[in-house]
Amino acid sequence: MAIRIEHVGDVAVVSVEDVLTDGTKVDELKAVLLRIIESGGRSRVLVDLTRVQHLTSTAMGMLVRAYMQAIECGVALRICGLSPDVLPPVTWPPMLNGYESRDEALKALQEV
């Protein structure tokens, strides 16, 4: 799994490639997200899952927990690019505000 971090304005964009199926990969993404969220350096975080091919319920649970931690730290966290083939939208927790495209999510984050 590859994780890339870039900054678009004041948004930290965390792009994930491959699959989020085993505990090691989920823990790796969790560590990256928590480091960004808890550092206080960014008030907005976008997790781009466009290139993720498979996502487990463990990974979704981690994303929900990261979202809750972001709220506690005053950080807006959003997700984009989660394909319905990977995880049907009906199963997304509404709090994650999934966006189809990266541009759409970045625009929404600028309004937060």
N, C-alpha and C positions, 0 to 999 in steps of 0.2 A: 504494500500500500504506500502510496506517495501522498504527502501532505505538503501543500505549498501555501505560504503566507505572503500576501502582498497588501499594500496599503493604497486605497483609492480614496483620496481626500482624508477624512478622519475615520474612515471605515476600514477595519482589519478584515480582509477577505481570506478565509481559510478554504482552500480548494482541496477536495479529497478525490483520489482516483482509486479504482479497483473495487474491492469488496470490503464491507464491514461485517464480517461474520464471526471472527474469533475474538476471544477476550483480549489478546495482545494488541490487535489493531484498534479495537474499541478503546482500550486503555491509553494507547498512544494518542488518539484523537482527543480523548478526554483531557490528557495532560496539556496538550497544546491549547485547547480552548480555555481551560482553567488558568493557565499562565497568562493568557491575553486578558481574560475577564478580571482576574484578581490583581493585575499589575497596575490598573488605574490609568494606563496610557491611552486607552481607546474607549470611547463611550458607545461605539457601535461595532457590532461584529456580524459578518455575513458568512454562513457556512454554505459553500457551493458544492452540492452533491451531484452535479450534472454528469460526472464521469463515474459515479458509483454504480456498480452492476448488481449488487445484492446488499440488502440491509436486514439485519436480524432485529428481533424485538429487544434484545440486549442493547443494541446500538441506538434504537429509538428511545429506550429508557434513559440512556446516557445523555442523549440530546435534550430530553425533557429536564433532566437534572441540571445540565449546563444552563438551560434557559432559566431555571429557577435561581441558580447561583448568579446569573447575570442580573436578574431583577434585584437581588439583594445587594449587588455591587453598583447598581445604577447604570447598567449597561443594556443597550437594546440589542438583542440577538435575533436574527432572522435566518431562515433556510431557503435556499432556492435550488431548482433543478432536480428535485426528487421525482423521478419518473413513476407514473402509475404502474408500470411494469415491475418496478422494484418494490413499491409499497403503495397499495391503493390509497387515494386521498381520504377515503372514508375512515381509514385507520389512523390518520395523522391526528395527534392532539391539536385542537384548534389554537392553542397558545403559541404554536410554532410558526404560525402565519407563513405557510409555504408559498413561495412564488415560483412561477414557471421559469422565468428568465432572471439572469443575473442583473440585467439593466433595470428590470421592474423592481427587484428587491433593493438595489442601490438607491433608486429614486424614492422608494418608501422609507428607507432608513434616513435619507436626508430630511424627511418631513417629521422625524421623531424628535 
